[in-house]
Amino acid sequence: MGFNSKKNQIMKNKNRPLSPHLQIYKPQITSILSISHRFTGVILYLSTFLVSLWLFCTAFNSNLKIILNNFLFSHLGQVVLFFISLSFTYHLLNGLRHIIWDFGYGFNIKNVYLTGFVIIFLTLTINIYIWFF
Amino acid sequence: MFNFLRKFFSFGFSKDGLSHWIWQRISALLMILIFVVIVFSFQKLPIAFTKDFNSWIKTPINLILFIIFFLVVVHHSTLGMLNIFEDYVQSKKRKKIISTLLKMISFLLIFISVISAWNIYSKIV
């Protein structure tokens, strides 16, 4: 009994349950927006590598800079930049929403849904404006 | 009080959850503020980005602004990534290795970017 409970304790510590069970969590606007915030955050972290590389090329290697600029102005590069700007806009707007929540406003379910839809609308509108007008 | 200050000045990298939370918010607000200033100062320039970035960064205040912005961006995103690993990586050992690697990569990113920005600033055209 004693051994088993000790073993269970060790198992518990090593394999503690993790919080966001994405596979079993029912997709709703709230959960989708929450995981999108994290996902866009990861995209933005990766895009700092691109910014850093671009700065390095601009400063130290003009040949590499030309190659990088050619890539960024190609169709694939434009798609990459489009997703970065989409992620940036979404993360910024949803981040503002988080800060408003931190001050204690907009917590009821009606407001959470409303601000969620507003953010999706604004993200799409801003990006369509940036890229197509 | 001393304990609180010690946690606060770990810049969110200590094991204390409150310090992490506060610094994530501080860096987010700082980023928004600097981003707005950068957007407004960029509007004064014509549209060709690559060429204009070089002339934009040659002003000392813009260089400082850019470096602070990049520092805050990397700080905020490193804290965010650490949070993700905290939630999704089970093994404590693996979590420690990944977080150390992440901090090293972030430091390298800052180092490369600051050196590059300084080089562009000090280059004579």
Interface residues (C-beta under 8 A of the other chain):
Chain A: K14 N15 R16 L18 S19 P20 R38 G41 V42 L44 Y45 T48 F49 V51 S52 L55 F56 T58 A59 F60 K65 N69 L92 G95 L96 H98 I99 D102
Chain B: R25 A28 L29 I32 F35 T50 F53 N54 F70 V73 V74 S77 T78 G80 M81 I84 D87 Y88 Q90 S91 K92 L109 I112 S113 I115 S116 A117 N119 I120 K123
